[in-house]
Amino acid sequence: MLYYLGALLQNIFGPARLLQSFTVLIGLALYSGFIITERLLPECYRFLPGDRGREFTLSAEAAKGKPTGAGSIFITIFVVLCFLFTPMNTVQTGILLLTWLTMLTGFLDDRSITSWGEYRKGFLDLIISLAASFLLYHSFRQAAPDGRIYFWLPFITHHVYIPEGVYIVISSIILWTSINTTNCTDGVDGLSGTLVLIALITLGSIFYFILGHKVIATYLLVPPIATGANWAVMTFALAGVLMGYLWHNAYPSQVLMGDAGSRALGFYIGACVMFTGNPFLILATSSIIFVNGGMGLMKVALLRFFKIHIFESIRFPLHDHMRKNHGWSPTQVLIKFMIMQLLITVALLGLFFKVR
């Protein structure tokens, strides 16, 4: 909205042209998201449900009764900011609405007296992931000169053609896994939010400085994205509202994001990764999230469906193992996991973009 307003007003008021600068829009979205969320969130505590406590987690009793479902607040703020600061197209609007829908399913579970259950939530995640995958697929087909989808991959100079069915499967797996591993990581004050924040800043920078810049993208042998700067504005808007939430979620937390926040954040990260055209970027943005939450999902799935026992001596999510078996405090878990993710992110970005 402000982007188009700047175009209308610049002949009347010269500085209004700054509203068409994506750098300015990124700054406005980031700081607005932080300030609005930081100020508004405490006023909404009384409207949020109380946390039921998570079964089999070390911090269940500490979290029990705290206001949860704060994701319903900051994700809604994020959606409003995107429409305010970003020139939206069809695919961005669709992903934004699906992000809000993912939040809604999580919030309804947060406020429910009894949990919805793993299978019900998993099925809803699958439906949303499939919808997003088809949306992304058709947007890529329309944008491609030959109507085909290509991935740019590590260690390969040329782009790789991906058939429709393969793309839908890969995209749905990435999205579903990102939703659920991010949700599983939400168990230590500030942990999930901080790891997601690293992912968002990484993706926003990739969209703005690399994929959204034709010269740099061409130099690095990756396909430029015409709307890369638009995605950067959206991603930094989400980073801003997440910072506002973390202001109140830092240990000891006053409020929890709940499934409403963690599931929506995981979905958005997965969608952004798929839009970059390189699904392996999920390793650069979310390696610790995948290990922390994903290995537990794999352990349970193998045991439940195939009676296969793995990692019997390791407690998942991994943050609980480090606290119970190694005596790490919540702050140590947060800082050490954050450091590991930063080291992985820097190494993999260098590898993915330069070794091709």
Secondary structure by P-SEA (a helix, b strand, c coil): caaaaaaacccccccccccccaaaaaaaaaaaaaaaaaaccccccccccccccccccccccccccccccaaaaaaaaaaaaaaacccccaaaaaaaaaaaaaaaaaaaaaaccccccaaaaaaaaaaaaaaaaaaaaaaaaaaccccccccccccccbbbbbcaaaaaaaaaaaaaaaaaaaaaaccccaaaaaaaaaaaaaaaaaaccccccaaaaaaacbbbbcaaaaaaaaaaaaaaaaaaaaaccccccccccccccaaaaaaaaaaaaaaaccccccccccaaaaaacaaaaaaaaaaaccccccccccccaaaaaaaacccccaaaaaaaaaaaaaaaaaaaaaaacccc
